[in-house]
């Protein structure tokens, strides 16, 4: 029986100091900016050991390298590629849904430890003359992800956690489409400390009107670049649940918070569901490359 997870973080200004296990296989997504390209070109893993992983939310299918299947069978596609080698997930380019499918697959295969690489941007891009960030071209809406579906209208769902980022419309849309959310015990979490001093205000200010209209929502904080901190925040909500009740997680904040949500939902599938809106990332959504992170995730049995 799985009891939980632990995160060990290593941070460096250059990828040269990120030591990974020999012979590892790396799963990555599609690069849309400089940091994503740098991450995919990571020299710690040879080109022959890098495999693309994409998810189609309309068809609920995954493509691993040149093989495509229902997302229900992610584990089988990954098993064929891993062949008992260490695993690295490149989270800068993998979207949240892809991260969850990967991590759920690894947990299903009984893999107890894997590594995740994430690269912070030097700066996010703003449209000319605009004060707010525009990071997505299209936000499709809240479509379910296999192995994490939850009925928000059910009385079984007692609580929910939103990790919030810069795009205010994402939570507003969730509250509009799922009005029953306001009847739950809702926690909204901001990344504090942020990647850089002052960036936390870029997330808080756009959500002030929503928070004013929903004073019953609990406000919480966790480090923007630390999945372990976000995981602890989720565990606190899970442990507060009435026996037999469930919770949902909406990972619409920073990618490290998304990593925590993906691990959490993968190891507690009977208690946790996901609410996610599948944005299409803008090309050149960020500028430059800042800090490199390697997170080692250990699953406790």
C-alpha angles and dihedrals in degrees: 000000000000113000102181146292140271129208127210115191131203119185128193138164092229133035092233090082096051104100115199131186117277115259095016124161117224124208115202141171133218118305115229100170143025097275091050091051090048091050094050089049090054106150096212090083124045120240091251090061097052116098128183119232121191134171128211108206094192094055095027090228133136129212117207110187103313096336122096130191144144112297086241086074099048091119093057093051091048094047090059090054101041100054094183093309124135113268131227124185116203100215097180090073102025112089119226095261090050091048091052093048090050095047094043088051093051092048090048089052090054094246106160100191136030138154131239126200122205129175122203119219122241088225140349118237124248126197112253110280094007127121096201129066122251107200101159133059095198131006104204100196138252106317120168123253118217115257092021105063116139133180104229092190091062120105086224089074104083105164145015140197126212119195103203132208137170100300108085096185093068097070092036089058091049091053090047096048096039106035091169088073090082089063091061130080098265127193121191115201127201126195104252120191090035126208087269131014110274097019091103088071089059087065100037102047097056090053099048095098092050092048091049090054092048104045092161092068113104115233118216138168138217132170110280094222100039119086090186091062091049091047091053089052090054092046090054090058093044092052090051093058120112110249110279094017128120139214138207131219126209107196100195096134132074122341094245088057087049090053089055092048092050093050092044095050091045096056098039102040094149093056105032136058132181132237111196135160103202104227120199106232119237115240111252089014088157138028129227133347125277129166124002119216131194115193119193109204119201120191114211120220 
